[in-house]
Amino acid sequence: MPRLPRISGNEAVRALERLGFIQVRQTGSHVILKKLTAEGEIGCVVPLRRELKVGTLSSVLRQAKVTPDEFIENL
């Protein structure tokens, strides 16, 4: 598994949008993204910080059911 890069919340949102997620709403500094799949709807929450901690980014990817390799390819 590759090391996750240190990126901002906005960069993470852009990469997830390239993977098919759609920004549904924003509550304060958190963006809620959703994606329709054959299994149902997948949702994830991305905090808009200057730099996301690796653990936070890992948690976002787990919510989104995206592998780190897929995510890094779409940065």
N, C-alpha and C positions, 0 to 999 in steps of 0.2 A: 504494500500500500504506500503510495507516495505521500510525502509530507504536504500538508495543506499550507498554502501561501497565506501571508498576512495581507488581507485586503479590506477595503471599506465595505460598509453595508450596502452602499449604492452599487458597487462593483458586483457584489453577490446577487443583488436583485437583477442586474442586467444579465448575468450568466444564467440565472434560473429562468428568466424570460426567454433566453435563447433555447432552453430545454423544453419550452412549451408552457411554462407557468404564466398566469395572467394576474396582474395586480388587481385585487378585489377592493381593498380599502386600506386606509392608513389611520392608525390610532396613535396620536402623539408621535413618538419616534420609532414606531414599529409598523412595518409594512406586512400585510397579510396577502399571501399569494396562493392561488389554487390552480389545479390541473385536473381535467377529466381524463380518466383512463378506463380500460375495460373492466377493472375491478371496482371502480367507483371514483369518488373525488378525493384527491390528495391535497392537503393544505399544509402550509408552513408559515412561520412568522420570522421575519428578518429584522433585527434591530438596526437602525440607521446610525451607526457609530463611525468615527473616522477610521478606526482599525478594530476589526472583530478578533477576539481571542480565538485561538485554534479550537478550544473546547466548544465555544459557542458556534463556530462555523460547522464543526463536526455534528453538533446537535441539529442544526438547521438542515444539513444534508440527510441526516437520519429521518427527520420529519418528512422531507421531500422524497425519500426513497431514491436518492441519487448517489451513485458511487463517487468517491473522490476523483477517480480517473475521468469519468464523464464530466464532472464539474470543471476540472482543470482544463480539459479540452475546449470548453465553452467560455473560458475567461477572455 
